[in-house]
């Protein structure tokens, strides 16, 4: 008897398809633009610079990430700092 030997095949399996909100993307972009307009850009810049300096050294970067988030830095801005310091990982390909 195989793995599916005890599966109940008497009922048709129905998996609901995820329906995306067509305006979801625009709504999220609007939220990010609003946050960027209302935050203190100097504090965000200072927090990202402190994160950059921590990443270039041996410090634990988590407190610097948390501080950047508290200043309303976006995930993209935070990950840009890490890409700038460490580069982008590319898995080696073997032929």
N, C-alpha and C positions, 0 to 999 in steps of 0.2 A: 504494500500500500504506500502510495507516494505522500508527499507533504500535504496535498490538498484532498486526501482521502476522506476527511471528515467535513469538508466544506459543504454548506447547504446551498445547493444549486437550484432549489425549487423557486426562489424568488429572484427577479431581475435586479441586479445591482445598479443603483442609481446614485451617481456622484454629481452633486450640484456644481455647476460651472460658476466660477467667481465672476461677478459682473462689476466692472470698474466704473466709478463715477466719471463721466466725461469731463466735468468741470473740476475734478479733483486736483489736477496738475496746476491749473491756473489759480485755484484757491490757495494751494500750498506756496506757490511762487509769491502770491500777494502777501501771505503771512511772513515769509522770509524778508521781503522788501520792507514791510512795516517794522519788523524787529530791527533791521539794519538802520532804518531811518530814526528810530527812537532810542537806540542804545548810544552810549558814550564811546565814540570811535577811538578816542585817545586811550581809554582804559582797555579796550579790546586790543588795540595795537601793542600796548605795553604787556598785556597778558600773553599775547602770541609771541612777542619777542622774548619774554622770560621762558616760555615753553621751548622756543628755538635754542636758547642758550643751555637749558637743561638737557635737551636732546643731544646737543653737541658734546656734552660732558658725560659724567657717570651718575648724575643725580636721578632719583626716582621721578619720573615725569608725571605720575598720577596727580600729585597736588597741583602741578602747573596746568594740567588738563582741566581739573575741577575748577580752578580759578578762572580759566578762559571761558568755561561754560557759564560760570556765575556772571561773567561780564557779557554774556550773550554772543560769544563767538560761535559760529556755526560749525557743524561737523566737517563740512568741506574745508573751512578755513583751518581747522585743527589738523586735519589729515594732510592738507597742503604743506604745513610746517614739517610734518614727518617725511613727506615725499621729498621736500627740499633738502632735508638733512641726510636722510638715508637712501634716497633714490627710490625707484619703483622696482619691486621684485619681478623678475621674469624667470620662470622655470626654464632650466636648460633643456634643450631638445637634443635627443640622441638619434643619430641616423644609423 
